[in-house]
């Protein structure tokens, strides 16, 4: 199946393709940022869990 493409159609598709590529790059960067924030949040949560466990152990031990 052959189709003749007008210069206008080619330009429109090229522009859309460029826009989509930029959007993919932006979404990839956003995803990386969110992933880093998630990792940091999980690390902070693990630290807080350990801190709470330590405080609970100290409360349970009357000699401390």
C-alpha positions as CSV (number, residue, x, y, z in Angstrom):
1,X,0.0,0.0,0.0
2,X,1.5,3.2,-1.1
3,X,0.5,6.6,0.1
4,X,1.7,10.0,-0.9
5,X,2.6,12.2,2.0
6,X,2.2,15.9,1.8
7,X,4.9,18.1,3.1
8,X,2.4,19.4,5.7
9,X,1.7,15.8,6.9
10,X,5.4,15.0,7.1
11,X,6.0,18.2,9.0
12,X,3.1,17.5,11.4
13,X,4.2,14.0,12.1
14,X,7.8,15.1,12.6
15,X,6.7,17.7,15.0
16,X,4.5,15.2,16.9
17,X,7.4,12.7,17.0
18,X,9.8,15.4,18.4
19,X,7.2,16.4,21.0
20,X,6.7,12.8,22.0
21,X,10.4,12.2,22.3
22,X,10.7,15.2,24.6
23,X,7.8,14.0,26.7
24,X,9.4,10.5,27.0
25,X,12.7,12.2,28.2
26,X,10.8,14.3,30.7
27,X,8.8,11.3,32.0
28,X,12.0,9.3,32.3
29,X,13.6,12.1,34.3
30,X,10.5,12.4,36.5
31,X,10.5,8.7,37.1
32,X,14.2,8.7,38.1
33,X,13.5,11.6,40.5
34,X,10.5,9.8,42.0
35,X,12.5,6.6,42.3
36,X,15.3,8.4,44.2
37,X,12.8,10.0,46.5
38,X,11.1,6.7,47.1
39,X,14.5,5.1,48.0
40,X,15.3,7.9,50.4
41,X,11.8,7.7,52.0
42,X,12.2,3.9,52.5
43,X,15.6,4.4,54.0
44,X,14.2,7.0,56.4
45,X,11.4,4.7,57.3
46,X,13.8,1.8,58.1
47,X,15.8,4.2,60.3
48,X,12.7,5.3,62.1
49,X,11.6,1.7,62.6
50,X,14.9,0.9,64.1
51,X,14.8,3.9,66.3
52,X,11.3,3.1,67.5
53,X,12.3,-0.5,68.2
54,X,15.3,0.8,70.2
55,X,13.1,3.1,72.2
56,X,10.5,0.4,72.9
57,X,13.3,-1.9,74.1
58,X,14.6,0.8,76.4
59,X,11.1,1.3,77.8
60,X,10.6,-2.4,78.4
61,X,13.9,-2.7,80.2
62,X,13.5,-1.0,83.6
63,X,17.3,-1.0,84.2
64,X,18.0,1.5,81.4
